[in-house]
Amino acid sequence: MEKQKAPWNSPQLRELFLYLIVGGLATLVEWAGFWVLDSGLHLHYLLATTLAFAVSTFANWAFGRLLVFKRREGQSLGKEIVSVYLAAAVGLLLSLGIMYVLVDLLHFVKMLSKIAATVLVFAYNYLIRKLVIYRKP
């Protein structure tokens, strides 16, 4: 009788768990950046969202490469980073749209809106990296 692996030992769950850590670290970078830019420097919340997102995308890429994803064979570092930022651009548009709806239309608190937008965009970010940028040939 073949012994089955425990489900928590699967490579897919390990990858997802590590990406949760990566996403958590990048989220802290994004939220701190947003708070500093919005509350500290008093930039418009959509500009603060964009700048914080750009910095956190780099953090997400760097942490993700260290812990979760490996570059596809034959893919240059430049192409990988461009792919990550192109995918992130869609995530940014989603985030900006969510922020606009929550802040301008529904009058939610900006930081709570930022948290909600981050949570909603997280799944997109993971799936686009797994299925497109770092997919196995």
Contacts in CASP RR format, 6 or more apart in sequence:
PFRMAT RR
TARGET T0000
AUTHOR 0000-0000-0000
METHOD contacts of the structure
MODEL  1
MEKQKAPWNSPQLRELFLYLIVGGLATLVEWAGFWVLDSGLHLHYLLATT
LAFAVSTFANWAFGRLLVFKRREGQSLGKEIVSVYLAAAVGLLLSLGIMY
VLVDLLHFVKMLSKIAATVLVFAYNYLIRKLVIYRKP
7 13 0 8 1.000
15 68 0 8 1.000
15 130 0 8 1.000
16 126 0 8 1.000
18 64 0 8 1.000
18 67 0 8 1.000
18 68 0 8 1.000
19 64 0 8 1.000
19 67 0 8 1.000
19 68 0 8 1.000
19 126 0 8 1.000
19 129 0 8 1.000
21 63 0 8 1.000
21 67 0 8 1.000
22 60 0 8 1.000
22 63 0 8 1.000
22 64 0 8 1.000
22 67 0 8 1.000
22 68 0 8 1.000
23 60 0 8 1.000
23 63 0 8 1.000
23 122 0 8 1.000
23 125 0 8 1.000
25 59 0 8 1.000
25 60 0 8 1.000
25 63 0 8 1.000
26 56 0 8 1.000
26 57 0 8 1.000
26 59 0 8 1.000
26 60 0 8 1.000
26 63 0 8 1.000
27 56 0 8 1.000
27 118 0 8 1.000
27 122 0 8 1.000
29 52 0 8 1.000
29 55 0 8 1.000
29 56 0 8 1.000
29 59 0 8 1.000
30 52 0 8 1.000
30 53 0 8 1.000
30 55 0 8 1.000
30 56 0 8 1.000
30 59 0 8 1.000
30 114 0 8 1.000
30 118 0 8 1.000
31 52 0 8 1.000
31 111 0 8 1.000
31 114 0 8 1.000
31 115 0 8 1.000
31 118 0 8 1.000
33 48 0 8 1.000
33 51 0 8 1.000
33 52 0 8 1.000
33 55 0 8 1.000
33 56 0 8 1.000
34 48 0 8 1.000
34 49 0 8 1.000
34 52 0 8 1.000
34 111 0 8 1.000
34 114 0 8 1.000
35 111 0 8 1.000
37 43 0 8 1.000
37 47 0 8 1.000
37 48 0 8 1.000
37 51 0 8 1.000
37 52 0 8 1.000
38 45 0 8 1.000
38 48 0 8 1.000
38 110 0 8 1.000
38 111 0 8 1.000
41 48 0 8 1.000
43 51 0 8 1.000
45 99 0 8 1.000
45 103 0 8 1.000
45 110 0 8 1.000
46 96 0 8 1.000
46 99 0 8 1.000
46 100 0 8 1.000
49 92 0 8 1.000
49 95 0 8 1.000
49 96 0 8 1.000
49 99 0 8 1.000
49 114 0 8 1.000
49 117 0 8 1.000
50 92 0 8 1.000
50 96 0 8 1.000
53 88 0 8 1.000
53 91 0 8 1.000
53 92 0 8 1.000
53 95 0 8 1.000
54 88 0 8 1.000
54 92 0 8 1.000
57 84 0 8 1.000
57 85 0 8 1.000
57 88 0 8 1.000
57 92 0 8 1.000
60 84 0 8 1.000
60 88 0 8 1.000
60 125 0 8 1.000
61 81 0 8 1.000
61 84 0 8 1.000
65 71 0 8 1.000
69 129 0 8 1.000
69 130 0 8 1.000
69 133 0 8 1.000
69 134 0 8 1.000
70 134 0 8 1.000
71 77 0 8 1.000
71 80 0 8 1.000
71 134 0 8 1.000
72 80 0 8 1.000
72 134 0 8 1.000
72 135 0 8 1.000
72 136 0 8 1.000
72 137 0 8 1.000
73 137 0 8 1.000
80 133 0 8 1.000
83 132 0 8 1.000
83 133 0 8 1.000
84 129 0 8 1.000
84 133 0 8 1.000
87 125 0 8 1.000
87 128 0 8 1.000
87 129 0 8 1.000
87 132 0 8 1.000
87 133 0 8 1.000
88 125 0 8 1.000
90 124 0 8 1.000
90 128 0 8 1.000
91 121 0 8 1.000
91 124 0 8 1.000
91 125 0 8 1.000
94 117 0 8 1.000
94 120 0 8 1.000
94 121 0 8 1.000
94 124 0 8 1.000
95 117 0 8 1.000
95 118 0 8 1.000
95 120 0 8 1.000
95 121 0 8 1.000
97 117 0 8 1.000
98 113 0 8 1.000
98 116 0 8 1.000
98 117 0 8 1.000
98 120 0 8 1.000
98 121 0 8 1.000
99 110 0 8 1.000
99 113 0 8 1.000
99 114 0 8 1.000
99 117 0 8 1.000
102 108 0 8 1.000
102 112 0 8 1.000
102 113 0 8 1.000
102 116 0 8 1.000
102 117 0 8 1.000
103 110 0 8 1.000
103 113 0 8 1.000
108 116 0 8 1.000
END
